[in-house]
């Protein structure tokens, strides 16, 4: 079993294809700050530099474009590590410098708790072997 920490909805994937056609390869970062920082921010690769304070959650596979890496600040990851995240899109004003702002859309993160099998797969709970 290979559990994905982050996935993408079809609607968000469609918007990512459109943005990638105009801006090239993309990435997301979610810092965990207030306001804009609590939303996933979409940038062209190279416009936002990640560092040792960031965790790579995974790469979104969207047909027709390069994988879209998704990062989160370590401090926020500590709160969210038991949670499966899905990047989605809704109508509304996006935050700050995120690429979807001119589209009248905003990306958001939906979440659900990992189930027991996923927690084991991710090494978040010890496997108990009965003998």
N, C-alpha and C positions, 0 to 999 in steps of 0.2 A: 504494500500500500504506500502510495506517495500522496501526502496531504498538502494541498496548496494553501498557503496562508492568505493569498489574495487572488481574486478572480474579477472578471469584468462582465457586465450585462451586455446584451446585444446592442442596446441603445447607446451605451457609452462607447462600445467598440466602433459603432458607426461614426460617432463624432470624432473619435481618435483617428480613424482613417481619413476623414476630411481635414483634420488639423495637420496630420502627418504629410498630406499631399502639399500643403502650403508651407510647413515649417521644418520638414524633415523628421528624423528620429526624435521620439519623445520620451519623457520620464515624468514620474510623479514624486512629490515629497509632501509628507504630512508632518508638521512640526509638533502639534499638540498645544500650541499657544492659544490665546483667545482669538476670537473673531476669525480673520482670514487663516490663521495658523491651524485652526481646528478642521479645516477642509483640505482634501487632497488638492495640491496645486500642480498643474500640468505645465511643463516647460520643455523647450527644445533641449535636446541633450547638449550639455556644455554651458547652458545659461544659469544653472544652479549647481554649485559644487557641493557634493556631499563630503563628509569627513568622518573621523573616528566616533563622533557623537550620533551617527546614523546607522540604522539597520536596514539591510536589503531584505524586503519581505518576499520578493519573487519578481518574476517578469510576466506581464500579461501577454498572452498569445492572441493576437488579433489578425485575422486573415488579411493579407495584402500589405502589411507593414512590419517593420522590425519589432521584435519584442520590446515592450514598454516596461522598464524597470520601475518598481515602486519601493520607495524608501520611507522610513519613519524615524523620528528622533528616538534615541535609546530610552529616554525618560518616558515617552509615551508608550513605547513598545512594552515596557515593564507592566503597564496597566492592561495592554491589549494582547499579550502573548497567548492567552487562552481563547482567543476569538478569531474566527474566520471572517475576513473582510471582503466585501464586494464593492468595486468602484462602479457607481451608477451615475446617471445624469438626470437632471430635472430642469424645467423652465425656471428662470430667475437670474438674478445678477450674481455672477461669479466673483471670486475674491481677488483683490490685488492685481498681481501680474500674471495670473493663470491664463493660459491661451484661450479658454472658452468664453471669456468675458464678452468679447464683441459679438458672440453668437446668440446672446440672450439666454444662455444656458449656464448651469454650474454643476461641476462634479461634486459628488458626495460619497461618503463611505457608509455602507450598510454593514451591519455585523450580526453574527450569531455565535453562540458559544460552540466550541469544538465538542463533538461527542466523544465518548470514552475511547473508541478505536482510534480516532484522530489524535487524541491526546497522547496515547501510547506511541503512535507512529511518529509524532514530533518529539518524543522523549520528554514529555512534560509530566508524566506520571510513571513510576517504576512498574515494570512488568512483574507481577507476583506469580511465581512458579510453585505449584503445589507438588510435593513429592510423596 
